[in-house]
Amino acid sequence: MDELLLPVSFRGEELEFPVKMYAFGYTYRIEVLVEGTTIIFDPDEEGQFRAIGDKAVDIALLKAIAAALEQLR
């Protein structure tokens, strides 16, 4: 599993987050390291990314990351 850097525009800043993608059953998951915490993004039934994590992370930042992931499709 290769690690890539995901560029994200957020509040006027260009940020980069380490990303790993892997197969999960019949779909896939994307791990993104955000503020020292791994957040898992996976597509829901409608194809939109949802974020799963165990720490509170700024929701606007998570939406910006999901939008950047959408652009990669």
C-alpha positions as CSV (number, residue, x, y, z in Angstrom):
1,M,0.0,0.0,0.0
2,D,1.6,3.2,-1.2
3,E,1.3,6.5,0.7
4,L,0.4,9.6,-1.3
5,L,0.0,13.2,-0.4
6,L,-3.4,14.7,-1.0
7,P,-3.4,18.5,-1.6
8,V,-6.4,20.3,0.1
9,S,-7.4,24.0,-0.1
10,F,-8.7,25.0,3.3
11,R,-9.4,28.6,4.5
12,G,-7.0,30.1,2.1
13,E,-4.2,27.6,2.8
14,E,-2.8,24.8,0.7
15,L,-2.4,21.8,3.0
16,E,-1.2,18.2,2.2
17,F,-2.3,15.1,4.0
18,P,-0.8,11.6,3.8
19,V,-3.3,9.2,2.2
20,K,-3.4,5.4,1.9
21,M,-6.1,3.5,-0.1
22,Y,-7.0,-0.1,0.3
23,A,-9.6,-2.6,-0.7
24,F,-12.4,-3.4,1.8
25,G,-14.7,-6.1,0.8
26,Y,-16.4,-5.1,-2.5
27,T,-15.5,-1.4,-2.0
28,Y,-12.5,0.6,-0.8
29,R,-11.4,2.8,2.1
30,I,-9.1,5.7,2.2
31,E,-7.0,6.5,5.3
32,V,-6.1,10.1,5.8
33,L,-3.8,11.3,8.6
34,V,-5.3,14.5,10.0
35,E,-3.9,16.3,13.0
36,G,-2.2,13.2,14.2
37,T,-5.3,11.1,13.9
38,T,-6.2,8.6,11.2
39,I,-9.6,9.4,9.6
40,I,-11.1,6.7,7.3
41,F,-13.1,7.9,4.3
42,D,-15.3,5.4,2.5
43,P,-18.1,5.8,0.0
44,D,-21.7,5.5,1.3
45,E,-24.6,4.0,-0.6
46,E,-24.9,7.2,-2.7
47,G,-21.2,7.4,-3.5
48,Q,-20.5,10.3,-1.2
49,F,-17.5,10.0,1.2
50,R,-18.2,9.7,4.9
51,A,-15.5,10.2,7.5
52,I,-15.0,7.8,10.4
53,G,-12.6,8.7,13.2
54,D,-12.2,8.5,17.0
55,K,-11.2,12.1,17.6
56,A,-13.0,15.4,16.9
57,V,-11.7,17.1,13.8
58,D,-13.0,20.3,12.3
59,I,-16.0,19.3,10.1
60,A,-15.2,22.0,7.5
61,L,-11.7,20.4,7.2
62,L,-13.3,17.0,6.7
63,K,-15.6,18.3,4.0
64,A,-12.6,19.9,2.2
65,I,-10.8,16.6,2.3
66,A,-13.8,14.8,1.0
67,A,-14.1,17.3,-1.8
68,A,-10.4,16.8,-2.7
69,L,-11.0,13.1,-2.8
70,E,-14.0,13.5,-5.1
71,Q,-11.8,15.4,-7.5
72,L,-9.5,12.3,-7.8
73,R,-12.3,10.1,-9.1
